[in-house]
Amino acid sequence: MENAGDTRDASHDSEAGHGSEAGHGSDARDDSFDVVVVGGGAAGLAGALTLVRARRSVLVIDSGSPRNAPAAHMHGYLGQDGESPAALLARGRGEVTGYGGRIRAGTAVAADRLPDGSFLVRCGDGSVVRARRLLVATGLVDELPAVPGLGARWGRDVLHCPYCHGWEVREQPIAVLADGPLAVHQAQLWRNWSERTTLLAHTWRLTAEDRELLAALGVRVVEGEVTGLAVQGGGLTGVTLAGGAVAECRALVVAPRFTARSGVLTGLGLPTVVVERDGRAIGTCVASDPATGATALPGVWVAGNVTSPLEKVPGAAAQGVSAAMAINTDLVETEGRRALEAHRAGAGAGV
């Protein structure tokens, strides 16, 4: 993947003089910005914060639907362990606006590239804003297996990431739902946090080798299709099986399909690609340069789960910062070329 910062076309150098080229952060028009950030999660806000501190005019369009909203706490973020996702985002919004960035509640539904290389971003309420560059950090949607009740408990005791939630359910009865090829891997992984790990065969056919490995690890296999959840006192107590039996668990591990929220990029010709793990499809993402988040289209960057489905909050924030640095560098270089051209034109006119 080529870095968009290194693959500019001529239209980048003929941009209209709006944004902060003349005034570092002061908008020439109220609906025109150096950078529009689509998505107000950790990746988007971290990118926006970096850009406003670089004296860029920035608008964050935030739909208010972060992926980790159901979770009461997040973990593994150095200095923020145990913080609620909502509190982190609220603090991040305050930091961005404290430097002059703007945040607008709404949903960006499409973007069009203009002849001068800038972009028009169209929102669900009919409003339109202009951006010299785009940073898309819209995240993904976790598509859960078709078992009744999973959505209501997602992020509480229906889980998928042991690094996010394993410590909180350590040594408790944990059940892994087998509805795909990653189930045995998940059972191995979660066995690290609890010796009381069970694999629910559900609709997946286990091989003899799978069963031998699970037996060696002390992971019990429960046959029968899972039909629902058993909840008592506000907490998960087990899963119900076809025929009426209940398998005990305090946490149920599932493997969602990670589907990128990429609709705003469709009209720009940036489709999603299939994400594979160990040769198996686990979802979709928008392809980008792994170091900078640059996409195949000059002027557009992505960060966070929309391009890295397995990334956690700290990594998503780091991607937002890296993308923002690349965007600012791209703008600086464009402005330098324009200044040089103007200088040469002025020197020539004076001869």
N, C-alpha and C positions, 0 to 999 in steps of 0.2 A: 504493500500500500504506500503510495507516495504521500509525502507530507504536504498538506495544502499550503503550508507556509513557503514551500519551495516550488509550487506548481501554479503560480498565479498566472492568469491570462491578462491580456492587455486591459480588460475592463476594470481591473482593480486600480489601475493607474489613472483612470478617467472618472473617478468617483466625484459626485457632486460635493461641494464644500459644506458638508453638514457635520454634526457631531462636535467633537472636541478638538479638531485639528487646530483651530485658532484660539480656543479658550480653555483647553484642558479640563473637560468635565462639564462645561456649560453648553446646554443644548441650543442649537440654532433654531430648532423647531421643537415644539412640545411633544410631537409624535415621532421624533427622529433621535436615534441613539447610536453611539459607537457600537455597542453590543446589546443584543437582546438575548437573555438567557431564558430558555423555555424549561421550566421545572424548578421548583423551590425546595428540593430536598438537600441532602448534605452535599452532593456533587455540584448542583446548581448554585447554592449559596456560597460554597467555598470558592467557586470560580468567580462569582459576582464580587465577593469581598476582595479577591486579588485584583480584579479589574478596576474597582472603584479606588483602591489604594494606588493604582497606577494612573489615576486621574482620568479615567475613562467614564463617559456617560453610559449608564447601564440601567436597563429595565429588566426585572425578573417577572415573568408571567407564571403565576403559581396556581395550579388547579386545586391545591389543598387536599390532595389524596396521596400522601406518601405511602409507599409499599409497607413500611413497618408500623403504620398507625395502630394496628391491633395490639402491638407489644407494649407492655407497661414499662419495660426497661431495655436498654441495649448494653451489650457487654463486649469487652475486648478493645475498647477505644481508650487508649492510654490517657489518663487524667479525666476521663468521662465515664468510667465503668459504673454501671448501675443507673446512669442518668436516663430519664425518659426521653424517647425520641421527640415528643412534642416540645419539651423544654429546650432541647438542643436546637431545634429549628427556630423556636421563638427567639432565643438568644442570637442565633445567626442572622435572622431578619433584622434585629436591632442593630447588629454590627454593620450590616450592609447599608441600611438607611442612615446610620450615624455618619457615614462617609459620603452621603449624598446620593447613594443609589436609590432607585425607586422599585417598589414591589406592587404589582397589580394582581388582584385576585381574578382568575379567569382561566380559560382553556384556549391555548393556541391550536387551531384546527388545521391550518395550512400555511405554507410559505411559498412565495414566488420570487424568483431571481429576476432582477431588473437589468436592463441593458448595461448600466454602469457598474454592475457587479455587486450592488447592494441588494437588500432583500425587503420584501413586504411580508409581514407576518399578520395573518388574519385570525381574529379571535372569535369565539363562539357567540359573543354578544354583538357581532357585526363591526367592531372597531378594527382599525388597521394601524400598525406601527411600522416604522422603517428602521432597518438596522444595517450598519456597514458589515457586521459580522454576526454569526449566529453560534450560540453554544446551546446544544440540546441535551438536557439531562432529565428526561422524562421517565426514566426508570422502566420497570416491567410490571406485568401482571402475573401473579402466581395462579395458574390454573390447577385446581385441586382435583384429585380423583373423585369419581362419581359415587361417593358414599354420603348419605344424608347426615347433616349435622357438622360436617367438617368446617365449613366456612364460619360458623358461629363461634368456633373455638380456636380458629387459626391464630397462631402467635401466642396463645395462652398455654394450652396443653396438647394441641395438635401442632406439631413442629416438623422442621426438616433439617435445621443446622445445629449440630452438637456444639460447635464453637460459640454459638449465640446462646444456647439454652441448656447445654449438657450439664453444666455445674449445678444448675437449679433443680435438676431432676436426678442427680447422682444417686445411685443405689436404690432408686425406686423401680417399681415394675414398669418397664418400657416395652411397648409393642411396635413392631415395624410392619407396615402394610405392604405386602408384596403385590404390586400391580404392574411391575415392569422390571427390566433387567438390572436395575441398580439396587434392588431390594437386599440382595445378599451382601453387597458392599456396605449398605447402610447398617445392616445388622452387625457386621464386623466393627464398624466405626463406633456405633452407639454402645457396643459391648465394652468399650473402653471406659465408659462412664457408669455402667451398671452391669453387674453379673446377672441381674434379673431381667435379661433381654429376651423377648420372644419374637419370632417371626410368624406373622399371620399369612399363611399361604394364599388366602383370598382367591384371586382369579389367575394367579401366576403358576406355571408349572415348573417346579424345582427339579433340577437334574440330580442324579445320584451323587455327583461330585459336590453340588451345593449342599446336599443333606449331610454328606460326610464332613464337610468343613464346619457346618453349623454345629454338628454333634461334637466335633473336636473342641469347639469354642464354648460348649455348654449352652448354646442358644437353642431353646425349645422351639419346635415347629408345631403350630396349631393349624389343623386343616379346617376348611369350610369358608364359604364366602362371608365377608363382613357386610352386615346389612344396616348397621347404625351404631350409635354411641350410647353408653350408659353413663349418666351423670347423676351425681347425688351431692347435695350440699354445695352446689356451685362448682364442683370439680369433677373431672373425668375419673370414673372408677373402672371402666372397661369398655369393651366393644361387644355388640351383639352379633351372633352368627346365625346363618340360615339354620332353622331348626330350633332356635330359641336359646341355645347355650350362650354364656357370657364368658369372654376371656378377660381376665383382670389386667388392668394397666392404669398407670397414673399419667402417662404421656404416650401419645400415639404419633409415630414418625411416618410421614408420607413423603413422596417424591413429586412435587408439583412440576408442571411444565412451565418454563420461564419464557413468557411471550413479551417481546419488547414493545413498549408504547411508542411507536414510531410514526404514527399517522401524520404528524406535522411535516415529516420529511418525504412523504410519498410523492408529492407533486414536484419535488426537486430531483426526482430520479435516484433516490437513495433507498433501495429496497432492503429488507432484512435478509440475513443469511442464517442457515441452520447452524446451531451450536451443537457440537458433539463432545461426548466424554467417553473415553475408552471405546471409541467407534460407535457410540449410540447417541441418537438425537435426544437432547434434553430441552431444547427451546430454540429461540431465535434472538438475534441481536443485529445492530447496525455495525457494519465493519468499520474499523478505524485504525490509525497508526497507534500501536500500543504505548508509545512514549508520549505522544502529544494529544491524542484523540482526534487528529485531523481525519476527515472523511475524504472520499474520492472527489468531492465537489469543493473547489477552492472557496474559502469563506465560511465553511461550515465545520464545526467541531462537535464532538459528542463526549460525554463523560458519565461515569456511574453505570448503573445496571442496564441502561439501554444499549450499552456496548460491551459490558462485562457482567453477564448474569450472575456469576458466582462471587462477585465482589461484595465485601462487607462495608459497613458505614465508613470506617477509617480509610479504606482503599478508595471508596467512591469520592470522598472529600479530597483525597490526594490527586485523583484523576481530574477533578474540577480545577484544582490549582495548576496542574501541569498544562491543561488545555488553556486556561486563562493566560498563562505566561506565553504560550505559543501565539495566542490571538494578539496579545499586546505587541509581541515582537513583529508579527505580520503587519500590524498597523504602523508601527514605528518605521519599518523598512519602506512601506508604501509612502508614508509621509516624507521620508528622506528623499526618495526618488522624485517626488513631486516638487520638493523644495529645490533640489538640484536642477531640475528642468526649468523652473521659474528663474533661478539664479542665472543659468546659462542664457535664457531668453532675454533677461534684462541686460546682461553684459553685452549680448550681441546687439541689442537695440541702441546701446550707448556708444557703439563704435561709429 
